[in-house]
Structures are given as structure tokens and as C-alpha cells.
Amino acid sequence: MYFKKTEIKTNSNKIVVLQFVEAINSASADKMVELITEDHIFVDAGDGKYQGREVMKQGWMGYFSMFPDYMIDIVDLTENDSIIGIFGYASGTYKGLKYETKDNYFRIPAAWKAVVVDGKIKHWQVYCESRITD
């Protein structure tokens, strides 16, 4: 991760978002749901919207079963009050099986928007181009 904890210790919104990214990077759906509001809204890169803690827990568990090494690599982070913008890369390997051709691995530029309310993430949105083809 690009940021040192000493650089952000005075801003709790950044800390919450970085804890959430750490939970994603360790594939901990339980920790993730501790950090989101009851009415949390997730918006995926295809503009699909999902709401609620239990929906998100099940969704992330399913995603981690497909991409057990999914990772967010933060390059830059910015904030405006309760809104945190994250810029970097998303990566993962389908089913964690690494082929020599690496055709089941992705590492793509991505951005995320987080809205923090009362120390919890109320809104998480992903901006990236998927490599899914017909």
C-alpha cells in the first residue's frame, strides 16, 4: 500500500477506508461487513447495485471463491469531507489457479469511491473496465 499509517492517523474516514481495503485484500468478508452501514450500497463496474450487509457478505464471499487472491493496490487517495477517492489497480486470478499463459489473471487500472458516514462505509463504487468478453 502506498500510504504509511503515520500519514493518515489524524483522519478517521481514511482509516476506515484503508481498513476496508485491507479486509478486501485479506478476503475477510466478516471484517468487511463490520465496516459497512446496515443500508450499505455497493455499485459494481457494470452499474449493478446491491444493498445491505448480508447481501454484501454473500456477494463478497462468492467473489472471493472465484478470485481468492483479489487485491486492491492503492497508488493514490484523495478526500472531500466524507467522500474518499482511491486510484490504483485491481488484480486477481480466477479460482487462484495460475496458468503459464496467465490468461486467467488480471491486473487493471481501477478507481473506487467510498462514502463514509459515522465511521462506516455507506457507499462503495468500483470504476474499472472488465475484461469479460462474449
C-alpha positions, -999 to 999 in steps of 0.1 A, spaced: 0 0 0 13 34 -9 3 53 23 20 50 56 -3 48 86 15 77 102 5 99 73 -32 93 79 -37 88 116 -55 121 120 -83 113 96 -107 86 106 -125 84 73 -93 75 55 -86 49 82 -120 33 78 -115 31 40 -79 17 44 -92 -9 69 -119 -19 43 -93 -23 16 -72 -44 40 -102 -66 46 -108 -70 9 -71 -78 3 -72 -105 30 -106 -118 17 -123 -112 50 -160 -107 43 -167 -108 81 -143 -78 87 -158 -60 56 -193 -62 70 -182 -48 103 -170 -17 84 -202 -10 64 -236 5 73 -267 -16 76 -280 1 44 -247 0 26 -249 3 -12 -223 -13 -35 -222 -3 -72 -201 -25 -94 -182 -16 -126 -213 -25 -147 -235 -2 -127 -252 -31 -108 -264 -20 -74 -266 -42 -43 -277 -32 -8 -274 -44 28 -248 -62 49 -260 -97 44 -263 -93 6 -227 -78 6 -213 -106 28 -227 -133 5 -216 -114 -26 -180 -109 -15 -178 -145 -3 -188 -156 -38 -164 -132 -54 -135 -144 -32 -143 -180 -41 -138 -170 -78 -108 -148 -72 -93 -158 -38 -62 -135 -44 -82 -104 -54 -62 -74 -45 -66 -36 -45 -32 -18 -49 -36 18 -39 -15 43 -58 -32 75 -48 -60 85 -25 -80 118 -22 -108 130 0 -135 156 2 -153 155 36 -169 121 38 -160 111 2 -128 92 -4 -114 85 -39 -90 57 -44 -69 52 -76 -48 22 -84 -50 -13 -97 -73 -43 -91 -59 -78 -97 -68 -114 -92 -65 -149 -105 -96 -169 -114 -100 -197 -88 -64 -190 -77 -51 -213 -104 -21 -198 -121 -16 -209 -157 16 -203 -176 -4 -183 -202 -17 -161 -174 -50 -158 -193 -70 -163 -161 -51 -134 -143 -59 -98 -145 -43 -66 -133 -62 -35 -145 -63 2 -136 -92 10 -114 -108 36 -91 -131 34 -61 -154 58 -44 -162 54 -8 -187 75 12 -181 73 50 -209 81 74 -204 79 112 -173 58 109 -188 32 85 -188 29 47 -223 37 34 -214 36 -4 -187 17 -23 -184 21 -60 -160 5 -84 -148 21 -116 -128 -1 -140 -131 -18 -173 -137 -55 -171 -120 -80 -194 -151 -101 -198 -157 -109 -234 -186 -126 -252 
